[in-house]
């Protein structure tokens, strides 16, 4: 299993030992998109949803999701996150909401999974709150776009 860090020498799943890693400031940003009908997007942006502020609830859900990442992803280390932000960028042309999440920590391992989880949970929350009016929504292109800190150095998606 050369190259994969979450397997031991026998091929069994294993949590990476980060005890010898240097404590550094680490940041990760992820993005994704939820595509919907134009009417659904308008309803969200106008605040006309009977369940309330869809994006406000989705922001909180994304932040909470990032904080629970190690409970959801079996081999993730629990982290004392120093910051998580979730931002929404409505895109009328694409009939979508672009989602961006950034997670920060000072620690021995990165926060990529926390940023990705925040985007995913925010998108799932939008879907959940709006599925009664638009079951055909699509969650797309969830990906890491930026990472900084740690031994592997910076990463910028191309």
C-alpha positions in Angstrom: 0.0 0.0 0.0 2.9 2.3 -0.7 1.8 6.0 -0.9 -1.4 5.5 1.1 -0.9 6.8 4.7 -4.0 5.2 6.2 -2.8 1.6 5.9 -0.2 -0.3 7.9 2.5 -2.6 6.6 0.0 -5.5 6.4 -2.6 -3.5 4.5 -4.9 -3.0 7.5 -6.6 0.4 8.0 -4.7 2.5 10.5 -4.8 6.0 12.0 -1.7 8.0 11.0 0.6 8.7 13.9 1.1 12.5 13.9 2.9 12.7 17.2 6.2 13.5 15.6 4.8 16.2 13.3 5.5 19.8 14.0 2.7 22.0 15.4 2.0 24.6 12.7 -0.8 26.8 11.5 -2.9 25.0 8.9 -5.6 26.2 6.6 -7.8 24.5 4.0 -10.5 25.8 1.7 -13.0 23.7 -0.2 -15.8 24.5 -2.6 -18.8 22.9 -4.0 -22.1 23.7 -5.7 -25.8 22.9 -5.4 -27.7 23.3 -8.7 -31.5 23.8 -8.5 -34.5 25.2 -10.4 -34.5 28.9 -10.8 -37.7 29.2 -8.7 -36.0 27.4 -5.9 -33.0 29.7 -6.0 -35.3 32.7 -6.0 -37.3 31.4 -3.0 -34.1 30.9 -1.0 -32.7 34.4 -1.9 -36.0 36.1 -1.2 -36.3 34.4 2.2 -39.7 33.0 1.1 -39.1 29.4 2.4 -41.6 28.4 5.1 -38.8 26.7 7.0 -36.9 30.0 7.4 -33.4 31.2 6.5 -32.1 28.4 4.4 -28.6 29.8 4.0 -28.4 30.7 7.7 -29.3 27.2 8.7 -26.9 25.7 6.1 -24.1 27.9 7.4 -24.5 26.6 10.9 -24.8 23.0 9.7 -21.6 23.3 7.7 -19.7 24.7 10.7 -21.2 22.0 13.0 -20.3 19.3 10.4 -16.7 20.5 10.3 -16.5 20.2 14.1 -17.8 16.6 13.8 -15.6 15.4 11.0 -13.7 12.9 13.1 -17.0 11.3 14.1 -18.0 10.9 10.5 -14.7 9.9 8.8 -13.2 6.9 10.6 -9.5 7.7 10.5 -9.6 11.5 10.9 -8.0 13.0 14.0 -10.2 15.0 16.3 -9.1 18.6 16.0 -9.5 21.7 18.1 -10.5 23.9 15.2 -9.7 27.6 15.6 -12.0 28.8 12.8 -14.5 27.5 10.3 -16.3 29.8 7.9 -19.0 28.9 5.3 -19.9 31.4 2.6 -22.5 31.2 -0.2 -22.4 32.7 -3.6 -25.6 32.6 -5.5 -25.2 32.1 -9.3 -28.3 33.0 -11.2 -26.8 32.1 -14.5 -26.1 28.5 -13.4 -29.2 28.4 -11.2 -27.0 27.3 -8.3 -25.4 28.3 -5.0 -21.7 28.0 -4.9 -20.4 27.1 -1.4 -17.0 27.8 0.0 -15.7 26.7 3.4 -12.4 27.5 5.1 -11.1 25.7 8.2 -8.1 26.7 10.4 -6.2 24.9 13.1 -2.9 25.1 14.9 -1.9 21.5 15.1 0.0 18.4 13.9 -2.4 17.5 11.0 -4.3 19.4 8.3 -7.9 20.5 8.1 -8.7 19.4 4.5 -11.4 17.0 5.6 -13.0 19.5 7.8 -13.3 22.0 5.0 -14.7 19.4 2.6 -17.2 18.2 5.3 -18.4 21.8 5.9 -19.2 22.2 2.2 -20.9 18.8 1.9 -23.0 19.3 5.0 -24.0 22.8 4.0 -25.1 21.5 0.6 -27.0 18.6 2.1 -28.8 21.0 4.4 -29.9 23.1 1.5 -31.1 20.0 -0.2 -32.9 18.8 2.9 -34.7 22.1 3.5 -35.7 22.5 -0.2 -36.4 18.9 -1.3 -40.2 19.4 -0.9 -40.1 21.9 -3.8 -37.2 20.6 -5.8 -36.2 17.0 -5.5 -33.9 17.3 -8.6 -31.3 19.4 -7.0 -27.7 18.3 -7.6 -24.7 18.6 -5.4 -21.6 18.9 -7.6 -17.9 19.5 -7.7 -17.0 19.3 -4.0 -13.3 19.6 -3.9 -10.3 21.0 -2.1 -9.1 24.3 -3.6 -6.5 25.5 -1.1 -4.3 24.1 1.6 -1.5 25.6 3.6 0.7 24.5 6.5 2.4 21.3 7.3 5.2 19.3 5.8 3.7 18.9 2.4 3.5 22.6 1.9 0.9 24.7 0.1 -1.6 23.4 -2.5 -3.7 25.4 -4.9 -6.2 23.7 -7.2 -5.7 24.5 -10.9 
